[in-house]
Every structure is written in structure tokens, then in C-alpha cells.
């Protein structure tokens, strides 16, 4: 769930801006914020550190929206294809806001705590998401954009031991996609066991004034390093996760993106509940009849990365799709990419071709993810 849209208008600073500068970050304007793209080790080393140890990411540019009231879950479910009323307390779910054409206004995480609901949305979409919710939901749901909260992500196989070392009540038993209110060395925090790297880890929502202290506390652990947006992007690409604005957008349906699982299966039953979310008939028809194009994994031959926007051709030279995300996969030491291709060319093992700097590059359609997910699963 991240976004690479750039803003040129007075970029904002997160509460960790001074820490980034002190740590030698290379800063960029990203989704309207000044954020670190990398630090002195560089993207590849930061990427590998996260895969083997624990990386700390500043994702405070993401939007956090709060809803409340007995009807909030019912009303919000009218805007997304997922089952939110069945979501248990202290649990969260990935879903999407759809438009009337079945496209995605945004993808987001929705968490429930009784009659309180917390949404984490993409940075470049957060203002439009907030306005959309305010326009579509009853006033008693009281949508609020939480500008006083920072968001940190602690990701990697050692994330659990790092957090356990600074938290009294422990975090190892928190299930994947579960949430908890905790206190970390006198700092109130809301943590959720999730992330966008494919690794085990947590996202920590904390008041802006406490964010630097929390970050510095975590960085005291020998296995924790600051990680920038560059490695966050390569990590999510290896994990086969979509980037809003590239792999998914308002013209892409969940089914085309290979995310049909976000749709509540009760909608597909003849005697099931009636769908009320925007674009429902289009999405449900695609689930039943298939789609003309599909998102696929792609492995280019050789060492030349194939980037976003590259056109894809079949053996007859006919255009059959395009690349949406591409680059070098540090964990596997080879170029990787994702894109959309005509469904009859989406079969695993299909051979396609593209052109990079006047050079023909062959690609093979492969299954996703490129690197296996290591999310925590309760025993």
C-alpha cells in the first residue's frame, strides 16, 4: 500500500526530519513530503539489512483517518468490496475504495477497535480519501484526518525481538494483521503486525512529539538501521506488492490486479448479501467470467532492468501489455518487474519481449511473489 507521486508545492517535514538529516539521509520530495530515499549504506545494503535483521522506516507521510460510531463499519462497508462488519475487534484488513467503473480510488488498511475505526491510506491520496469519506459517510461517523500522528514501520525477521526488548507486555503473541495499544518506555503507541516488505514486522502509530524518542530508542538496538524509500520500493517489488499510482489506479479493478480476494465471497452467492459498493457489478462479473488483462510477474533475461512504462510484445511483435514496476531485486541478484498483459499471454512460462535503449530484452512470465513472504502466522 505506498505511492510515488511527487509534489512540488512546499513539501512538508515529518517529525523525524531532523533525525534523517543527522543520519546523512539523501532526501527527496515524495508525495508532498521531504523524505529519505536512502542513507550512506545505499539502497542494496539497506534492502538486505531489512531481509536479514530489522529496518526502521519513516512512513509518516501516509494518511491516518479515524471513524467512530455504531454505524461506522456498516457505512464504510458500502464503499469497499470487503467484509468489514465481520471484522473482529483489534483486527485489520486490506481493502480498496472503488469507483463506479470498478477502479480503485485507493488501497488501504482498515482496523477495528469496537466502534472506533482506523484507516491507513496512501500519502498522495489521503486528502481526496478524506473528502470522499466525509462526503459519502453520515456526519455521525465523524471522519478525522490524524495530522498529529506519525507512523513508523519496523520490518524484518528480528523485528519481534527488537520490539520485545523495549515493551513490557510483549508483542510476540500479536497475530498477523492484529492491533494492540501499548506503552513503550512511557510512550503510548498503537501497533499493528503488518507491513509492506513481505517480512514480519510492525507499524507503530505514535504522537508526533514522541516519534523522535521512539525512533531513537529502537535504533539503540544493534540490529536496527534506518531504511529509506528506495529500499522500501525494492522490498515491496520483490514481495509482489502493488504500488498505488503505478501497479494499481482508478482504471484498474481488483480482479485485473490479481487481488480479487479482497471481495467478500458472500457477494458471489445467489442467496448472499447484496453488494452496495461502487462498481460492484463490474467486479463481480469479472470474478465470474474473467478479465481481458492481468497483472503478472516478469523476469527479464540478462542484467538490464526493465522499468515502468516499457511496452511488452509477443513473438509476432504485437503489443500485449506494459510494465508498471521494475528494477533490480537485491535478494535474488536479478532484474524483476510486474506489469499487465493480455490474459492469453499471462500463463506462467509465457515469453514476451521489450526494448530497452534500442536493445531487445526477453522476459518470462513468472508467479508472484519473487521472494516468499515471511509474515507471522499464529500457531
N, C-alpha and C positions, 0 to 999 in steps of 0.2 A: 503494500500500500504506500509509495513515495511518488514525487513529481519533480521533473527537471525544468519546468517553466521558469524563465528568468524575468525579473522585474528591474527596470532601470530607474524607478522613482523612489528616491530616498530610502534605501534599504535599511531595514530595522536591525537591531542588535539583540541577540538573545542574552539571557542573564549570565551565560558562560563566555561571552565575547572576550573579556579581559584574560580569562584562562587560556583561550585559544591563542591569543596574541603572545602571551607569556610562554606558551608551549611551542612557539615557532610555526604556527599553522600558516599554510597558504590559503588565504581567504578568497572567496568568490561571492558574487551576488547570485543568490539562488532562491527562487520563489519569494522574492521581496525581502530577503534577509542576507546579512553578511554571515557566511558560514564557512567552516573549514573544509576544503576539498581533500587536503592531505597534510601530514606533518613531516618532519625530517626523515623518518624511515622510508617514506614513499608508499604508494598505493599497494604494491605487491606484498611488501613486508607487513603492512597493516592488515591486509586481507588474510594472509597466512597466520598472523598472530591471533586473529579472531577465530579462525578454524581450529587452532590448537590450544588456545588459552582463553582469554576474555578481553573483549574490546568494549570500550565505553564510547557511545555515540551521543552527540547533542542533536536531538530531533525536536527541539522546542519550536521549530517553525511549523510543525504540524498543528492542526487545529483541534482543540478540545471543546466539545459542546455538551452542556448539561441540560437534561429534560427532567421534569418531575410531574407527579400526579398519578392518580389511579388509572387514567385513560392514556397515559403517555405511550405505553407499549402497544396498545391497540391502535392508536392513531399512527404511530411510527410504522407499524406493520403495513399500513396502506400504501407506503411509499417505497417499500423494498420487497423483493420476492422471497425473503427468508421467513422462517417461523420465529418471531420474537416473543409472542405471548407464551410459548412453551419454554423460553429460556429460563433456567433456574437462577436463583439468587447467587451472586458472586461468580457468575459465569459470563463469558462474552462470545460473540460470534462475528465472523467476517460476512459482510453482505454488500449490496450495492444500491445506490439510488438510481432509479431508472427514469427514462423519459418515455413519451408516448410511442416512439419508434422502437422501443426495447433497448435503446442505447444506454450507456452508463454516464450519469452526471458525475458520479464519483464512486470509489470504493471506500469502505470504511469498516471500522470495528465498533460494535455496539456491545456495551456491558450493562448488566442489570444489578442493582442493589435494592431489592424490594421495589418501591415506587420511584426510585431515582435511577436515571439512565445516563450513561456517559458515552459519548461518541468521539472517536479519534478519526479525523478526516485529513485528506491531503492538503498540503500547505497552500498551493495555488488555488484550491477550490474552496477554502474554508469560509470566505466571506459569502460567496454565492450559495454554498451549502446552508449557511446560517440563515440567509434571506429566504431560501427555498423552504426551510423548516418553519421559519416564522410565518411565511405566507400560507403554508399548507396545514399546519397544526393549529388546534384551538389555543387560544391565549392561555388557558389554564395549564398547558404543558410547559409554559414559561421557558422557551429556549434561551440559553445564555452562552455566549462565547467566552470561554475562560481565559482571558488575556493575562491573568495574574499567575498562571501555572506554567512551569517548564516541564519538558518531557525528556528523559534520558533513557537510553537503551543499553543494557548490559548484556552482551551476547557472547556465546562461546561455551565450550564444554566445561570450563571451570567457573562459569557464572554462578552456579548454585553454591559452590564452596566459598566464593568471594562474598556473596550476599549473606550466607550463613555466618561468616566471621564477624559481621557488623550488626546483626539483627538478633534480638533476644529470643523471639519466639520461633525462629527458624523459618525456612522457606522451602526446604527440600520436598515437603509433602504437598505443596501447592501444585495442583494439576495443570496440565497444558490448557490454555485458554480460560484459566480461573483468575480471580482477582482477590486482593486482600488489602485491608487497611492496616498499616504497620507503623511503628516508630523506630527509626534508625538513629541511634545516638541522639535522642531528643528531637529528631526531625520527623514530623508527621509526613507520611508518604502513602500513596496509593500505588500498589504494584500489581502487575498482571504478568502471567507467564506466557509470553509470546514474543514475537519479533519478526524481522523481515530479512533474515540472513540464512535461514534454513537450519540454524543452530539452536540449541537450547538457550534460554535466556529470559530476560525480564524487561519490561518497560516500567519506568518509575515516574509517576506524576508528583511533582513537588512544587510548593510555592516558590515563586521567582527568587525571593530573598534568601531561601535556603539552598537553592540549586548549586551555587559555587561550593558551599561547605560539603554538601553531599558528594559532589564530583571529586573534590579533593580527598575526601575520606576513602572513596572507592579506589582512587589512584594510588593510595598508600600501599595497596596490596601489590606484591611483586609481580603478579601475573596479569595486571590490568594496565592497558595502554589506551590513550585517546586514539580514536579512529575517525577518519574523515569521510566525506560523502563519496569520494572516489571509490574507496573500498566497499562502502555500503552498496554501491551500484554493482560492482563486480560480484559481490556475495549474493545479492538477490538474483542476478542473472544466472549464476551457477545453480541456484536453487529453483530456477524456472518460474520465478515470481514476477508478476506483471508490474510495469511502471505506468502509472496513470499519465496520460498525455502522449505516450509512445505505444505501448502494447495494448492499451485499452483507452477508449474515449467515448464521446457521446454518439459516435456512429457504430460502435462495436457492442454487440449483445453478449451477455454472459456465455451463451451456448457457443458462439463463434470463438470466444476466448478460451474454451475448454473449462469453463467454470460453471457449467450447468448444475453442479452440486449445490450451489447457493440457493437454488429454487426449492421451496418446500414441496416435498413429494405428495403431500395431501392434495395439492392443486391438480395433480395428474389423475386422480381417482375420479371415476364417474359420479360417485356419491360423496366426493370430498368437499372441502370448503371452497367457496367461490373466490377466485382471485380478484383483488381490487387494486393491485399495484399498477402503475403506468406501464404500458407496453406488454401487458400480461399475455394477450392472445398471440402476439408475435413470438414471444419467448417460448410459450408452451407449445406452439405449433412447431417451432424448431426442435424442441426436445423430442417430439414425436416423429417428425419427418426428416430431420437432418438439416444441415446448412450448406451453403454454396462454398464457403471458405472456412478454414480452421487455423487456429494458432498451432504452430509446431516448433519443435526444437530443430536446430540446424548445426551440423558440424562441417565447417569448411575444410577442404584439403589444404595441406601446407601450413605455413606460419603467418599468412597475411590475414589480419582481422577483417571481417565484413561488417560494416557499420549500418546504423539506422538509415533507411531510405533506399538501400540498394535493391534494385529490381531483380526478381527471380524468373528464370526461364526454364522451360522443359527441353528435352532433347531436340525437338523440332524448332527451337528458337522462339516459341510462343511465350508471351509474358503470362505467368501463372500466379504471381504474388509479389510480396516485397518484405524486406527485413524491417523489423520495428526496434529491435535492440541487438547490439552485437559488440564484441570486443574480445579480449584475451581472458581466458579462465585460468587464474593463477594456480588453483588447486589441481587442475588436470594438465596444465602446461600446454594448452592448445587454444586456438580461437574457437569461440562458440557464438551462437546467435539464436534469436527467436524471430518468427515472422508469421505472416498469414499467407496461405497458399490455397488454391482451388482444392476442394475436398478430394477430387480424384487423384491429386498429387500429394496427399497428406499421409499416405501409407508409410509406415516405418520402413526405411531402406530405399525409399524413392530418391532418385538422383536428379539434382537441379543444377543450374548454372547461374552465375552472376558475373559482373565485370567490375573490377577494382583497378582504377588507374590504367585503363586500357588493357588490362590483363584478365583473361577468363579464369574464374575460380569455380571449381566443382564443389557442391555441397551435398551432404546426405541428410535426409530427414531422420531424426532420432527421437526417442521418447524423452520426456521431461520427468524429473529434473536431471541436470547434468551431474550434480553431486547429491547423494542421498540426504534427505532431511534427517536431522537428529533431534527433533522436538521431544520433550519429555513426555513419556506415556506412563500413567499410573499403573502399578502392578495389580 
